[in-house]
Amino acid sequence: MAGFISIDCGIAANSSYSDQSSRGLLYVSDAGYVDAGGGLNAFVRPPYDDPDMAVRYFPGGAGERSCYTLLGPVAPGGKYLVRTAFCYGNYDGLNELPVFDLHIGVNHWATVNVTDAGDLRMYPFDPYDRLWQTYGDIAGWTNLTTSATVDVSSITSFDKPTMILESASTPVNATRMDFTWSSDPSINSDDTPYLFMLYFAELQRVSSYAMRRFDILVDNVTWNGSQHYIPKYLSAEVVKTVVKGPGQHDFSLVATPDSTLPPILNAFEIYSVKTMNGVMTNDADGLEYLHKSCQPPLIHRDVKTKNILLSADLVAKIADFGLMKAFIDEFRTHVTTQPAGTLGYLDPEYYNTSQLSEKSDVYSFGVVLLELITGQPSSVPVSNSESIHVAQWVRQKLSEGDITGIADPRMGFEYEVNSVWKVTELALQCKEQPSRKRPTMTDIVLELKECLELEVSHALSYDSSSVPSTANNLSATSADLQSDAQASQHLGQQTVLELEQVGEASPTHIGPAPR
């Protein structure tokens, strides 16, 4: 399938096949992408799919890296969704679930702890390439299906594949449906919000003498006050609600006293909510306005963190225009003036030549970016008597190949490593000599907004599992699956874990070589 690279690890070199369980995706051998380990039968049984039948194993000890290199298919500047799947079928006879770290380049992605993660479906025609998980075999529930097409035009966000909504679950001899979801308490707090999205579509033609009407309860509180819900025939609708905090959250669909039919539910999704304050893009937008939209163009000359103020909504505002300089007209690129500004942020080229340009503000803004990423001041103490510029400190850290050593530890590793790479590279480009090599503020705004998109996609990415099942037609996705604490209960079972990440191959730097 165009745009996909599907690799089956452990099958014979130069072999390939079409996987019918994924609607014909072409899988190729991993032999051309790895130079270590060996291939074995994974000792898994149906209902697992062909890609799980072989395994690439690496016999190295603790701390030893085994690397896949995807140089050929990866183009600089392209965005890629990376999905990996791990299936343990006791191929080594140890009956012990493996635990190991997974890296992209030198950056830690995730700790893989393979557990029995449930039933899951992938629909290649899903516009966001999501995995849809069967909720499970619930006693007393049955399936409703239709061969007709469900209209999804009323769902304006998070486009749904129609096939997901052409099936539903409903109780057999009951008037309510109850289900629960628990977040992982290790990665959230009492204030962590989660967005729940419940999808409904009536799949049966209800006669004029019958009615399906029910209440939606979230943690025992009726959604939308006292308003009852009636699903529309072959027309999908979404109900959204936000819950906060760790622990178990309860959901109930309860038929009203006058309802002759029980409630139904077609699908639901759960997303962790991440608020992006966009401080860097706010400030960059402001400088771009001064440089490009004002007539004549204006140069701030004193861009620094102390001159960036935040509103109550964390919107950045540029302050202190006391040193601002205007060009005579819009066609000038430089103006001669006495150097002024703050040490640590002052452009060396401007200081040495007295030639001021918009690239002087770009230099200063690069220092601000480095301060935001690292949490360090413009002058970083390295001893009791010595300090170095934050750019020099960052370059030293980069030479060690560890982006996590650069990022502000107060971010708690809850960031997209590719966006940190991109912002760091962008900040260093802002300090290039001579100044003509620096990007413009317009370029910077575009790059920062791409980084913001990466952070948003990171917040919406989810770890999932994949096991075929026909238990119930209720489908679900989750941005935060339950804890892996029960791993010890599943020793000796066939287990699957899938991880995914959205990343972009930088046109200037893809990080140190992984070997």
C-alpha positions in Angstrom: 0.0 0.0 0.0 1.4 3.4 -1.0 2.8 5.4 1.9 3.3 2.4 4.1 6.4 0.4 5.0 5.3 -2.9 6.6 8.0 -5.1 8.0 7.6 -8.6 9.4 10.4 -9.3 11.7 12.0 -12.8 11.6 10.7 -14.1 8.3 13.2 -15.4 5.7 15.4 -12.8 3.9 14.0 -11.4 0.6 10.5 -12.9 1.3 7.3 -11.0 1.3 3.5 -11.7 1.5 0.1 -9.9 1.4 -1.6 -9.9 4.8 -5.3 -10.4 4.3 -6.1 -9.6 7.9 -5.0 -6.0 7.3 -6.7 -5.8 3.9 -3.8 -6.7 1.8 -0.9 -4.8 3.3 2.4 -6.0 1.8 4.8 -7.2 4.4 8.5 -7.6 3.6 11.4 -9.3 5.5 13.3 -7.3 8.1 16.6 -8.8 7.0 17.5 -5.7 5.0 17.0 -3.4 7.9 18.9 -5.2 10.7 22.2 -6.8 11.1 21.8 -8.6 14.4 19.7 -11.3 16.1 17.9 -14.2 14.4 14.5 -15.3 13.2 12.4 -17.9 14.8 8.8 -19.3 14.8 7.1 -17.2 17.5 5.0 -20.2 18.7 1.8 -18.3 18.6 -1.5 -19.8 17.6 -4.7 -18.5 15.9 -6.5 -16.1 16.1 -3.2 -14.2 15.8 -2.4 -12.8 12.3 0.5 -13.6 10.0 2.8 -10.7 11.1 2.8 -12.3 14.6 3.9 -15.8 13.5 7.6 -15.1 13.3 9.9 -13.2 15.7 13.3 -11.5 15.6 15.1 -12.2 18.8 18.3 -10.5 20.1 20.3 -12.6 22.5 22.4 -9.7 23.9 22.7 -8.9 27.6 21.4 -6.0 29.6 22.5 -2.6 28.2 23.3 -4.0 24.7 21.6 -2.2 21.8 20.2 -4.0 18.8 19.2 -1.5 16.0 17.0 -1.3 13.0 18.1 1.2 10.4 15.4 2.7 8.1 17.5 5.0 6.0 16.2 4.3 2.5 12.4 4.9 3.0 12.8 7.9 5.3 12.9 11.3 3.5 14.1 14.4 5.4 11.2 16.7 6.3 8.6 13.9 6.0 6.2 13.0 8.8 5.9 9.4 9.7 3.6 7.3 12.0 5.8 4.6 13.5 3.9 1.6 14.9 5.6 -1.4 16.5 4.0 -4.7 17.7 5.5 -7.2 20.1 4.0 -10.7 20.5 5.4 -13.2 23.0 4.5 -16.9 22.5 7.2 -18.5 24.7 9.6 -18.9 21.7 12.5 -19.2 24.1 11.0 -21.7 26.4 11.5 -19.4 29.4 7.8 -18.6 29.9 8.8 -15.1 30.9 7.4 -11.9 29.5 10.2 -9.6 28.2 10.8 -6.1 29.4 13.1 -3.8 27.4 13.6 -0.2 26.3 12.7 1.1 22.8 14.5 4.1 21.3 14.2 6.1 18.2 17.7 7.2 17.4 19.2 8.0 20.7 16.0 9.1 22.3 14.0 6.9 24.6 10.5 6.2 23.2 9.0 3.7 25.7 9.7 0.8 28.0 8.1 -2.3 26.4 6.3 -4.4 29.0 4.4 -7.0 27.0 1.1 -7.9 28.7 -2.2 -9.3 27.6 -3.6 -6.1 26.2 -7.0 -7.2 24.8 -8.8 -7.3 21.4 -8.1 -4.7 18.8 -9.0 -3.9 15.2 -7.2 -1.7 12.7 -9.1 -0.1 9.8 -6.8 1.1 7.0 -9.5 3.5 5.8 -9.6 5.3 9.2 -8.4 8.8 8.3 -6.3 8.9 11.5 -5.0 5.3 11.3 -6.4 4.5 14.7 -6.7 1.1 16.2 -10.2 0.1 17.4 -10.4 -2.3 20.3 -13.3 -4.7 21.0 -14.5 -3.9 24.5 -14.8 -7.5 25.5 -17.2 -10.4 26.1 -19.8 -8.9 28.3 -22.3 -11.3 29.8 -25.8 -10.3 28.9 -24.8 -8.2 25.9 -25.5 -9.0 22.3 -24.6 -7.5 18.9 -26.6 -5.4 16.5 -25.3 -5.0 12.9 -26.5 -3.5 9.6 -25.4 -3.8 6.0 -26.6 -0.3 5.4 -24.2 2.7 5.4 -24.3 4.9 8.5 -24.3 8.6 7.9 -21.4 10.2 9.7 -21.7 13.7 8.3 -23.0 15.2 11.5 -19.7 14.2 13.3 -17.5 17.2 12.6 -14.4 16.2 14.6 -12.4 13.0 14.8 -13.7 11.5 11.6 -15.0 8.0 12.2 -14.8 5.1 9.7 -18.3 4.1 8.8 -17.6 0.4 9.5 -17.1 1.1 13.2 -20.6 2.5 13.5 -22.3 -0.2 11.5 -22.3 -2.4 14.6 -23.4 -1.9 18.2 -23.9 -3.6 21.5 -27.1 -3.8 23.5 -28.3 -5.7 26.6 -30.4 -8.9 26.0 -32.7 -8.9 29.0 -31.9 -5.7 30.8 -32.7 -2.0 30.7 -29.2 -0.7 31.3 -25.6 -1.0 30.1 -22.7 -0.4 32.6 -19.0 -0.2 31.8 -16.0 1.3 33.5 -12.6 2.7 32.5 -9.5 3.3 34.7 -6.6 5.5 33.9 -3.0 4.8 34.8 -2.5 6.5 38.1 1.3 6.7 37.6 1.0 9.3 34.8 -1.8 11.6 36.0 -3.0 13.6 39.0 -6.4 14.6 40.5 -6.6 17.4 37.9 -5.7 15.4 34.8 -8.7 15.7 32.3 -9.8 13.0 30.0 -12.2 13.5 27.1 -14.8 10.7 26.6 -16.6 10.5 23.2 -19.5 8.1 23.0 -20.9 7.2 19.5 -24.5 6.3 18.8 -26.5 5.3 15.7 -29.7 3.4 15.6 -29.3 0.3 13.5 -32.8 -1.1 13.7 -35.9 0.5 12.0 -38.0 1.2 15.1 -41.8 1.0 14.6 -44.1 3.7 15.6 -45.2 1.6 18.5 -41.7 1.2 19.9 -39.1 3.6 21.3 -35.5 3.5 22.3 -34.7 6.3 24.8 -32.2 6.3 27.6 -30.2 8.4 30.0 -26.4 8.7 29.9 -24.7 8.7 33.3 -21.1 9.6 33.9 -19.8 8.8 37.4 -23.5 8.6 38.5 -24.2 12.1 37.2 -26.7 12.4 34.3 -25.1 13.8 31.2 -26.8 17.0 29.8 -29.1 17.4 32.8 -32.5 15.8 32.6 -32.4 15.5 28.8 -33.0 11.9 27.5 -31.2 10.6 24.5 -32.8 9.0 21.4 -30.4 7.7 18.8 -31.2 8.5 15.1 -31.7 5.8 12.5 -28.5 5.2 10.5 -27.2 8.6 11.5 -24.2 8.8 13.8 -24.0 11.3 16.7 -21.3 11.8 19.3 -21.7 12.7 23.0 -18.7 14.3 24.6 -17.9 14.6 28.3 -14.8 15.3 30.4 -13.8 13.5 33.6 -10.8 14.3 35.8 -8.5 12.4 38.0 -7.1 8.9 38.3 -9.0 5.8 39.3 -12.1 4.2 38.0 -14.8 6.1 36.0 -18.2 4.6 35.6 -20.6 4.9 32.6 -24.2 3.8 32.5 -26.8 3.9 29.8 -30.2 3.5 31.5 -33.5 3.1 29.6 -36.2 5.5 30.6 -39.5 4.0 32.1 -41.4 4.6 28.9 -38.7 3.1 26.6 -39.7 -0.2 25.0 -36.1 -1.0 23.8 -32.9 -1.2 25.7 -30.0 1.3 25.2 -27.3 0.8 22.6 -23.7 1.9 22.2 -21.7 1.8 18.9 -18.3 3.0 20.0 -16.4 5.2 22.4 -13.0 6.9 22.5 -10.9 8.2 25.4 -8.3 11.0 25.0 -6.0 12.6 27.5 -6.4 16.4 27.2 -3.3 18.4 26.8 -3.5 22.2 26.9 -0.9 23.8 24.6 -0.2 27.4 25.6 1.8 28.2 22.5 4.1 30.7 24.3 6.9 30.3 21.7 4.5 30.8 18.8 2.8 33.8 20.4 6.2 35.6 20.8 7.4 34.6 17.3 4.1 35.9 15.8 4.6 39.2 17.5 8.2 39.6 16.2 7.1 38.6 12.7 4.4 41.3 12.8 7.0 43.9 13.7 9.4 42.8 10.9 6.9 42.2 8.1 3.5 43.8 8.8 4.6 47.2 10.2 5.4 50.0 7.8 8.1 50.9 8.2 9.5 47.6 9.6 10.5 47.7 13.3 13.3 46.0 15.1 12.8 45.4 18.8 16.6 45.2 19.7 16.0 43.8 23.2 14.3 40.5 22.9 14.8 38.5 26.1 12.7 36.4 28.5 12.2 39.3 30.9 10.5 41.3 28.1 8.0 38.5 27.4 5.0 38.8 29.6 2.2 36.2 30.1 -1.5 36.9 30.4 -3.7 35.0 32.8 -4.4 32.6 29.8 -0.7 32.1 29.2 -0.7 34.2 26.0 2.8 35.7 25.5 3.1 39.5 25.0 6.2 41.3 23.9 7.0 44.2 26.2 9.5 47.1 26.6 9.9 48.8 23.2 12.3 51.4 24.6 15.2 50.4 22.3 13.0 49.7 19.2 14.4 51.0 15.9 12.5 51.7 12.7 13.8 51.4 9.2 13.6 54.4 6.9 11.5 52.4 4.5 10.4 48.9 3.8 13.1 48.2 1.2 16.1 48.6 3.7 17.5 45.5 5.1 20.0 47.1 7.5 20.3 50.3 9.5 23.5 51.7 11.0 23.0 52.5 14.7 24.9 52.4 18.0 24.7 48.8 19.4 22.2 48.4 22.3 20.6 45.5 24.1 21.3 42.9 26.8 24.5 40.9 27.0 23.7 37.2 26.3 21.0 38.2 23.9 22.8 40.8 21.8 23.7 39.8 18.3 27.6 39.7 18.0 27.5 40.7 14.4 25.4 43.8 15.2 27.6 44.6 18.2 30.8 44.4 16.0 29.5 46.2 12.9 26.7 48.5 14.2 24.6 47.1 11.3 21.1 46.3 12.7 18.7 44.0 10.8 15.7 41.8 11.5 18.2 39.0 12.0 19.5 40.7 15.1 16.1 40.0 16.7 16.3 36.5 15.4 19.5 35.9 17.2 18.0 37.1 20.5 14.9 35.0 20.0 17.1 31.9 19.5 18.5 32.5 23.0 14.9 32.8 24.3 14.0 29.5 22.7 17.0 27.8 24.3 16.0 29.1 27.7 12.5 27.8 27.2 13.7 24.3 26.2 16.4 23.9 28.8 15.1 25.9 31.7 18.6 27.4 32.0 19.5 31.1 32.0 21.3 32.7 29.1 24.5 32.3 31.1 24.8 28.8 32.6 27.1 28.3 35.6 29.5 25.4 35.2 31.5 26.0 38.3 31.6 28.5 41.2 33.6 30.9 39.1 32.8 30.2 35.5 29.7 30.4 33.3 29.1 29.6 29.6 26.5 30.8 27.2 23.4 28.6 27.0 24.1 27.9 23.3 27.6 26.5 24.2 26.1 24.4 27.0 23.5 23.0 24.6 26.1 22.1 21.9 28.1 20.3 24.5 25.0 18.3 25.5 24.2 17.6 21.9 27.6 16.2 21.3 26.8 13.5 23.9 23.7 12.6 21.8 21.2 12.9 24.7 18.3 15.3 24.0 16.8 14.4 27.4 19.9 16.0 29.0 18.9 19.3 27.3 15.2 19.4 28.0 14.0 21.1 31.2 13.5 18.3 33.8 10.4 20.1 35.0 8.7 18.9 31.9 8.8 15.5 33.4 9.5 13.7 30.1 6.0 14.4 28.9 7.0 15.9 25.6 7.6 14.8 22.0 11.3 14.3 21.6 11.2 15.2 17.9 9.7 18.6 18.7 12.4 19.2 21.2 15.0 18.3 18.6 13.4 20.6 16.1 13.1 23.6 18.5 16.7 23.1 19.6 18.0 22.9 16.1 15.9 26.0 15.2 17.3 27.9 18.1 20.9 27.1 17.1 20.1 28.2 13.5 19.0 31.5 14.9 22.5 32.1 16.2 24.3 31.2 12.9 27.1 33.5 11.7 27.0 35.4 9.4 23.4 36.6 10.0 22.3 35.8 6.5 22.3 32.1 7.4 19.7 32.6 10.0 16.0 32.0 9.3 13.5 34.8 9.1 10.8 35.2 11.8 8.3 34.0 9.2 10.3 30.7 8.8 10.5 30.5 12.6 6.8 30.8 13.1 6.1 28.0 10.6 8.7 25.7 12.2 7.3 26.4 15.7 3.8 25.7 14.6 4.9 22.4 13.2 6.6 21.6 16.6 3.3 22.5 18.3 1.5 20.0 16.0 4.0 17.3 17.0 3.2 18.0 20.6 -0.5 17.8 20.0 -0.1 14.5 18.1 2.1 13.2 20.9 -0.7 14.0 23.4 -3.3 12.2 21.2 -1.1 9.1 20.5 -2.1 6.0 22.2 -0.5 2.6 23.2 -2.7 -0.3 22.1 -2.9 -4.0 21.6 -4.0 -6.2 18.7 -5.9 -9.5 19.0 -8.7 -10.5 16.6 -12.0 -11.2 18.4 -15.7 -11.4 17.7 -16.8 -11.0 21.3 -18.8 -7.8 21.1 -19.2 -5.3 18.3 -18.8 -2.3 20.6 -15.5 -0.7 19.5 -13.2 1.6 21.4 -10.0 3.5 21.2 -8.1 4.8 24.2 -5.4 7.4 24.7 -4.3 5.8 28.0 -4.7 2.1 28.5 -4.9 0.5 31.9 -1.8 -0.2 34.0 0.4 -3.2 33.2 0.5 -4.3 36.9 -1.2 -7.6 36.1 1.6 -8.8 33.8 2.6 -11.6 36.1 -0.9 -13.2 35.7 -0.3 -13.7 32.0 2.9 -15.7 32.0 2.8 -18.4 29.4 0.0 -16.8 27.5 0.3 -15.3 24.0 0.4 -11.6 24.4 0.6 -8.6 22.2 1.6 -5.0 22.7 1.5 -2.3 20.0 3.1 1.1 20.3 2.9 4.0 17.9 4.5 7.4 17.6 4.1 10.3 15.1 7.4 11.9 14.2 9.1 14.0 11.5 12.4 13.5 9.9 14.2 16.8 10.3 15.7 18.2 7.1 18.7 19.4 9.1 19.4 16.9 11.8 18.0 13.5 12.6 20.1 13.0 15.8 23.3 11.1 16.3 23.6 7.7 14.7 21.9 5.0 16.7 24.9 2.6 16.7 
